[in-house]
Amino acid sequence: MQLRNQELEPKGLVFRYFQLPWGLWIGSRLCIELCGRVWSGDGMKQEDVRGPSYTVPCEDYVHTVEFSPFHSGSSSLLAYGGNQHVVVGTVRFQEEDTEVDGVEFTILRIFHHGLRVDTLAWSPETRLDQLPQVIRFCTAGADRKLRLLTSDLQDTHEMKVMDGHTDYVNHLVFEPTEGKQIASVSDDHTCRLWALDGSLTTTFLLQSPGMSVCWHPEEIFKLMVAEKNGIVRFYDLVTQQAILSLDSGQSPLMSADWCLTNTIKVGAVAGNDWVIWDITRSSYPQEKRPVHVDRARLFRWSRANENLFSTTGCPGKISSQLLVHHLGHPQPVMIGTSTVGAGLSWHRTLPLCVVGGDQKLSFWVTEM
């Protein structure tokens, strides 16, 4: 089955949809509406729990993907970064709208980035329910620079470049209440805080590469930084001092996440294991379990359920494993595979996560 060749030309960029792998769309109805730039397909939900619940085709390899964690006046904002561009759109699922057949993805804008996008973060200033509309996010590219991109989805598009890191940037995050600051961590053994004008405001020196950074959802002067050596530190941004540290007991720690619906919980993946801390009890993990024989790569808490989280293995030559875990269950509650998966993000309100891959986004729905 073949999609019609269609051209989308946002600001001079040309994108075409070509034939997709045979068998993916059997029994499905597909449509691409050029005017609204809407892709939709029904019959996508598969009975095989190891395959994705839904798949959306992309024009490029997806290196990073993020649902917006903020209420922005849209059902679900999603952005993904490839080798040259960032695509921003809205996505709806039949789980939230019975008029949707499976999944519907609407492209709002394609931003030219010029080089590989390694990671990206949404700003809480993004709004689609007021005029002028605002899309704002920050990326880290292969050139070790941050780029703050802002658009009104009409004629105004701005890019601010932030230069300072001397090695690859692994993660970044906006201050979640007003979005006036950005924190980034890098292989250069620093965590840096930036103002929106591009100026560097604070630098924390780390003992190893910084892998993840998270901001407290309400107490904006608390920042969590996870290092590759297995240590997670919490910083007071007023005194600029570390106020608490956690020890995973192993390395390399590749990813950590702060449970923003219950901030006494911190999770991470280190070596082959996932580890969970209760920061009110001990600096050592409360729970730990081996999950990925090929080493674990990413850890993300669900935003819909504080006991639900997901992990991925390191991308291999053929496939990467996605596991969804529940703290009340000894085994993963769902196992999925994705061809060379990259990136991991949870929907803001649904028990649904997305992984990027080779010219596709793969979505998994799980039970609460």
Secondary structure, DSSP 8 states (H G I E B T S, - for coil): ------EE-GGG--EE-----TTTTTT--EEEETTTTEEEESS---S-TTS-SEEEEEEEE-SEEEE--S--SSS-EEEEE-SSEEEEEEEEETTT-TTSSBEEEEEEEEEE-SS-EEEEEE-TT-BSSSSS-BEEEEEEETTS-EEEEEE-SSS-EEEEEE---SS-EEEEEE-TTT--EEEEEETTSEEEEEETTS-EEEEEE-SS-EEEEEE-SS-TTEEEEEETTSEEEEEETTTTEEEEEEE-SSS-EEEEEE-TTSTTEEEEEETTEEEEEETTT-SS-SEEEE--TT-EEEEEE-SS-TTEEEEEE---SS-EEEEEEETT-SS-SEEEEETT-EEEEE-SSSSEEEEEEEEEEEEEE---
